[in-house]
Amino acid sequence: MSQNKFSKIGIVGTGVIGASWAAYYLSRGFDVSATDPAPGAEENLRNLTRSFWEPLGRFGLAKGASLDRLTFDADLGKALAGVEFVQENGPERLDIKRQLLADVSAAIGDDAIIATSSSGILISDIQDAAKNPGRVVLGHPFNPPHLIPLVEVVGGKLTTAETIEQTLAFYTAIGKKPIHIKREIKGHIANRLQAALWREAFYLVDQGVASVSDIDTAIAHGPGLRWALLGPFMNLHLSGGAGGIGHVIDHLGPPIESWWRDLGDLSFTPAVRAEAVSGIEEELKARSLDAMTRARDDVLIQLLSLKSATPTLP
Ligand SMILES: NC(=O)c1ccc[n+]([C@@H]2O[C@H](COP(=O)([O-])OP(=O)(O)OC[C@H]3O[C@@H](n4cnc5c(N)ncnc54)[C@H](O)[C@@H]3O)[C@@H](O)[C@H]2O)c1
């Protein structure tokens, strides 16, 4: 097994996330062996990977990449024979994840890595169920993993430093943008950042400050445009002219702190839910949901292509 590149990838669980990962690994030229006990899982997986192939082709397929290199076996042990890197995408339940880690680790070599896609379960809470806990790590993608480059990587208490290094190097080598989370935290990083924004968005609607539609406009036609290109710190640095982020903090720090203290806090009460649902219904009166979703995905692919062709952007 080479340090950064494995030849055969195991996909455990082929639902929304597993099927998308499978298509991505196939597009990067790997043999992919998948497993899922659900009736009709293989047909569903093959249909989904086929439907993802055209957008993946727009980024260029790796040499030798082929949908024919996908194999499927509902028997987990048989599917994972000879696999060097497993991407686990089973149901988000502690007991199921623990059982899956026990089963997966029994089926693979001691040196193989198990990366779980879990959105919220801590590695430290599940890795001791595996035969070799040092090789268990988080590899949390953003939906859909065949398009969105970010993968969040974090080890649990028993994960070795070598596993984390190899996982980061592997994801980088296959064209992903992994980040290393230094310590386990609920919701990882990107979902926490999204949650901070959602909290204020729901709060502003609940307080009658603006409509759902205007808040969507504020982000999609405002800061969101730059957030797709640079992150919050670098954008702030660029806002500061020659003095950069240090100047912004000196200059705007006090008002920003006063906004922080004024930010809202709320729960999803029935009223908050109803306001969001009716706001979305209102917003959708002007356009077709299907057409809008297709356009979002199409423009996203164009944006990703532009970004990957612009090496001066991070
Ligand atoms: N949906 C998202 O936006 C998203 C984003 C990032 C990460 N995740 C994470 O990815 C994982 C999968 O989520 P999803 O949205 O694809 O769920 P999903 O329900 O679409 O897929 C789960 C799949 O696991 C299969 N499964 C059940 N028992 C199994 C077993 N014993 N062995 C193998 N497969 C089994 C199910 O049949 C199903 O196909 C979860 O851990 C979730 O937190 C989800």
The ligand as an SDF file (V2000), in Angstrom:
LIG
                    3D

 44 48  0  0  0  0  0  0  0  0999 V2000
  -26.9420   13.7220    3.7780 N   0  0  0  0  0  0  0  0  0  0  0  0
  -26.0160   14.6360    4.0080 C   0  0  0  0  0  0  0  0  0  0  0  0
  -26.1530   15.8130    3.6440 O   0  0  0  0  0  0  0  0  0  0  0  0
  -24.7240   14.2440    4.6960 C   0  0  0  0  0  0  0  0  0  0  0  0
  -23.6160   15.0810    4.5450 C   0  0  0  0  0  0  0  0  0  0  0  0
  -22.3910   14.6990    5.1030 C   0  0  0  0  0  0  0  0  0  0  0  0
  -22.2900   13.4960    5.8130 C   0  0  0  0  0  0  0  0  0  0  0  0
  -23.4040   12.7120    5.9630 N   0  0  0  0  0  0  0  0  0  0  0  0
  -23.2430   11.4420    6.7120 C   0  0  0  0  0  0  0  0  0  0  0  0
  -23.1730   10.3960    5.7820 O   0  0  0  0  0  0  0  0  0  0  0  0
  -23.7100    9.1990    6.3620 C   0  0  0  0  0  0  0  0  0  0  0  0
  -24.7950    8.6350    5.4530 C   0  0  0  0  0  0  0  0  0  0  0  0
  -25.8240    9.6130    5.3340 O   0  0  0  0  0  0  0  0  0  0  0  0
  -26.8350    9.5920    4.0880 P   0  0  0  0  0  0  0  0  0  0  0  0
  -27.4580   10.9290    4.0510 O   0  0  0  0  0  0  0  0  0  0  0  0
  -26.1650    9.0500    2.8770 O   0  0  0  0  0  0  0  0  0  0  0  0
  -27.9160    8.5270    4.6100 O   0  0  0  0  0  0  0  0  0  0  0  0
  -28.8140    7.5260    3.7470 P   0  0  0  0  0  0  0  0  0  0  0  0
  -29.9330    7.1130    4.6310 O   0  0  0  0  0  0  0  0  0  0  0  0
  -29.1230    8.1020    2.4100 O   0  0  0  0  0  0  0  0  0  0  0  0
  -27.8370    6.2710    3.5130 O   0  0  0  0  0  0  0  0  0  0  0  0
  -27.4850    5.3500    4.5180 C   0  0  0  0  0  0  0  0  0  0  0  0
  -27.3030    4.0060    3.8330 C   0  0  0  0  0  0  0  0  0  0  0  0
  -26.7420    3.0840    4.7600 O   0  0  0  0  0  0  0  0  0  0  0  0
  -27.3030    1.8150    4.4320 C   0  0  0  0  0  0  0  0  0  0  0  0
  -27.0900    0.8780    5.5280 N   0  0  0  0  0  0  0  0  0  0  0  0
  -27.9050    0.5820    6.5830 C   0  0  0  0  0  0  0  0  0  0  0  0
  -27.3360   -0.3960    7.3310 N   0  0  0  0  0  0  0  0  0  0  0  0
  -26.1450   -0.7180    6.7360 C   0  0  0  0  0  0  0  0  0  0  0  0
  -25.1260   -1.6640    7.0080 C   0  0  0  0  0  0  0  0  0  0  0  0
  -25.1850   -2.4560    8.0640 N   0  0  0  0  0  0  0  0  0  0  0  0
  -24.0660   -1.7300    6.1400 N   0  0  0  0  0  0  0  0  0  0  0  0
  -23.9780   -0.9230    5.0720 C   0  0  0  0  0  0  0  0  0  0  0  0
  -24.9290   -0.0160    4.7600 N   0  0  0  0  0  0  0  0  0  0  0  0
  -25.9930    0.0950    5.5870 C   0  0  0  0  0  0  0  0  0  0  0  0
  -28.7600    2.1190    4.1530 C   0  0  0  0  0  0  0  0  0  0  0  0
  -29.3840    1.0570    3.4200 O   0  0  0  0  0  0  0  0  0  0  0  0
  -28.6190    3.4040    3.3210 C   0  0  0  0  0  0  0  0  0  0  0  0
  -28.5140    3.1300    1.9350 O   0  0  0  0  0  0  0  0  0  0  0  0
  -24.2090    9.5720    7.7530 C   0  0  0  0  0  0  0  0  0  0  0  0
  -23.2260    9.2540    8.7120 O   0  0  0  0  0  0  0  0  0  0  0  0
  -24.3770   11.0970    7.6400 C   0  0  0  0  0  0  0  0  0  0  0  0
  -24.2220   11.7500    8.8760 O   0  0  0  0  0  0  0  0  0  0  0  0
  -24.6120   13.0400    5.4080 C   0  0  0  0  0  0  0  0  0  0  0  0
  1  2  1  0
  2  3  2  0
  2  4  1  0
  4  5  1  0
  4 44  2  0
  5  6  2  0
  6  7  1  0
  7  8  2  0
  8  9  1  0
  8 44  1  0
  9 10  1  0
  9 42  1  0
 10 11  1  0
 11 12  1  0
 11 40  1  0
 12 13  1  0
 13 14  1  0
 14 15  2  0
 14 16  1  0
 14 17  1  0
 17 18  1  0
 18 19  2  0
 18 20  1  0
 18 21  1  0
 21 22  1  0
 22 23  1  0
 23 24  1  0
 23 38  1  0
 24 25  1  0
 25 26  1  0
 25 36  1  0
 26 27  1  0
 26 35  1  0
 27 28  2  0
 28 29  1  0
 29 30  1  0
 29 35  2  0
 30 31  1  0
 30 32  2  0
 32 33  1  0
 33 34  2  0
 34 35  1  0
 36 37  1  0
 36 38  1  0
 38 39  1  0
 40 41  1  0
 40 42  1  0
 42 43  1  0
M  CHG  2   8   1  16  -1
M  END
$$$$
